[in-house]
Structures are given as structure tokens and as C-alpha cells.
Amino acid sequence: MIDFKTKYGPWAIIAGASEGLGAAFAEALAKRHLNLVLIARRSDKLEQLSHKLRDNYPIEIINHSIDLADFEQTKLFFSELSIDIGLLVYNAAYAPIGYFENIPEHDLDQIVNVNIKTPLLLTKLVSAKMIEMGKGGIVLMSSLAGSHGSPKIATYAASKAFNIILAEGLWNELKRHGIDVLASCAGAITTPGYTKAQNAKEAPGTLDAATVAEKTINALGKGPTTVPGTVNKVARFFMGRLFSRKFAISIMDKNTQKLS
Ligand SMILES: NC(=O)c1ccc[n+]([C@@H]2O[C@H](COP(=O)([O-])OP(=O)(O)OC[C@H]3O[C@@H](n4cnc5c(N)ncnc54)[C@H](OP(=O)(O)O)[C@@H]3O)[C@@H](O)[C@H]2O)c1
């Protein structure tokens, strides 16, 4: 058994790392002694996080403020890095809430850029280097909402479906190069983004960010997708295998109505 750092190190890149689940991924990987490249727009948040991690773990950290909606910025930054990236965690997402007719075209474009275009092209960039190294890992953060149509977050959910299907295909293709690919289909997580959007009480099966990050990292190399948490696994089984698509969408509708 090779250890985690040998398989997925020496450097991990976390896209969308400044708070919430991304910060929890940073801590989970710091515990495993991987050096970190942390990306988000807010550099002050990245600085605070990296101070905390450097104080607690023997690792190096590079912070970089990028808008992941602009893939050219990401590509330029990546081309200037002269380190071996053994793990990509693509965590950032854009999730405007509202009925399709009320979502401006610009927001739809942002969803495509942040949730589809940049993870796709960044995966292409990092996997090329990983193929040369003959090892590595790629985690695409997805959602249970990506399993079926989800009213009020229809485009976000569709973008999360893209990530699941992409990860499943690449899981098969890239394993011959020693690269593990995983989509993590999370249910509700108590992150700042979720707390802002959720007006009512927590959904059943809600997990904290540290638990989701640990469960996701532990699932790497074990299959193409993971659903963190038992309640969420059961929910996915019922929604995906037992209920009709029509019924599953109506349940999502009830749940997403309280989002604003
Ligand atoms: N929270 C949930 O209930 C839940 C449930 C299922 C799945 N998920 C998935 O889990 C992931 C994390 O969710 P979250 O709730 O932690 O999200 P969040 O609170 O909105 O945080 C997202 C992170 O990504 C960064 N980010 C967002 N847009 C960016 C951009 N354009 N450029 C650079 N960085 C950007 C944010 O930092 P800056 O703002 O500093 O840029 C932040 O660090 C997402 O992929 C989401 O789809 C979440």
C-alpha cells in the first residue's frame, strides 16, 4: 500500500478554498502532509486560512487570488507553476437561486464557466501532468442535486450532473495511468454559502464541512462517485432507484422552494 502523500502529493491544488468545504479540504489534505495551492477570489480569507494551516502542519502553501469564471487567468497561473500537482480538488461553484425565467443570462454564463468550463479544462491541464507522473487524483465536487432535475436551481443541478458523468468516464479512462477520479455527490453541508441560501431548518442528513471533506478524501481511489453520509446515501437510493423521475423531481421541488 503506498501512502497518501506518495500517491497524491507532493502538491494538491484546491480550487475554491477560501471558506466552507474548500477550507475543510485544505485542512484534510494538510493533515496528510500535502503542500497546498489554494485558489479563490478573496485573498484575505486565503491568507487567514494558510496562517492557521502553516501553524499546525509542516507544509508549504501557495495562495492565489483568481476568478475561476475566467479560465484564461487559471491557465496562465497554472502555466507559471513549477511544482508537481498530484491532486486537484475542484470545489468552487456558482449557484444562483430562482426560477429559470428570472435568472439573467450573465448568471447562466457564470454557472457554465465556474461549474463546467473551468473544472473541465483544469482537469485537462492537471491530468496531462499526472499522466507523465503515472499517478494522481482528481476530485470534482458535485451534489445530490446533480442526480435529477431540481426546480429553482435547475442550471446549477444540471452543471453538477455534468461533473458526475465526467468523473465517471474519466475514472475509467485515467485509471490505466494510475490516476484516481472521483465525483463527490454531497447533500446539504453547513457552509457559509448554504447557510445564506437556506431559510428554514437544516435538511435531513446535513453534515459539517470537515466531515464531508474527510469522507470524500477517504473515498478517493475506491470508485467513481461517493455520497458522503448514510442519510444521503439512502436518499440517493430512493430518489434514483425506487422513485419515478416525476416523483423525485416533485420531492426536490418541495425542498428547494424554501431556498432564496
Ligand atoms: N453547501 C452545500 O450544502 C452543498 C451541497 C452539495 C454540494 N455542494 C458543493 O460543494 C462545493 C462547495 O460548496 P460551499 O457551500 O462550500 O460553497 P461556498 O460556500 O459558496 O464556497 C465556495 C468556495 O469557492 C470559492 N469560489 C466561488 N466562486 C469562485 C470563483 N468564481 N473564483 C474563485 N473562487 C470561487 C469561494 O471563495 P471566494 O468567494 O473567496 O472566491 C469559496 O471558497 C460546491 O461545489 C457545491 O456545489 C455544496
The ligand as an ORCA input file, in Angstrom:
! r2SCAN-3c Opt
* xyz 0 1
  N     -23.137     23.663      0.825
  C     -23.935     22.685      0.444
  O     -24.995     22.420      1.036
  C     -23.540     21.833     -0.746
  C     -24.322     20.707     -1.051
  C     -23.956     19.908     -2.113
  C     -22.830     20.208     -2.866
  N     -22.095     21.308     -2.556
  C     -20.918     21.611     -3.378
  O     -19.801     21.769     -2.534
  C     -18.937     22.779     -3.054
  C     -18.662     23.831     -2.009
  O     -19.862     24.377     -1.561
  P     -19.869     25.535     -0.484
  O     -21.230     25.596      0.050
  O     -18.667     25.397      0.428
  O     -19.650     26.805     -1.426
  P     -19.330     28.305     -0.994
  O     -19.616     28.485      0.462
  O     -20.048     29.132     -1.966
  O     -17.754     28.374     -1.202
  C     -17.211     28.143     -2.437
  C     -15.709     28.411     -2.440
  O     -15.365     28.583     -3.789
  C     -14.820     29.877     -3.983
  N     -15.322     30.418     -5.240
  C     -16.625     30.536     -5.610
  N     -16.676     31.117     -6.820
  C     -15.395     31.356     -7.203
  C     -14.811     31.967     -8.352
  N     -15.550     32.459     -9.351
  N     -13.455     32.059     -8.412
  C     -12.706     31.600     -7.405
  N     -13.196     31.011     -6.299
  C     -14.534     30.903     -6.198
  C     -15.254     30.720     -2.788
  O     -14.262     31.684     -2.477
  P     -14.288     33.236     -2.905
  O     -15.686     33.711     -2.698
  O     -13.283     33.842     -1.982
  O     -13.867     33.279     -4.331
  C     -15.296     29.661     -1.688
  O     -14.004     29.462     -1.160
  C     -19.621     23.307     -4.317
  O     -19.087     22.670     -5.441
  C     -21.079     22.922     -4.130
  O     -21.729     22.717     -5.365
  C     -22.425     22.116     -1.513
*
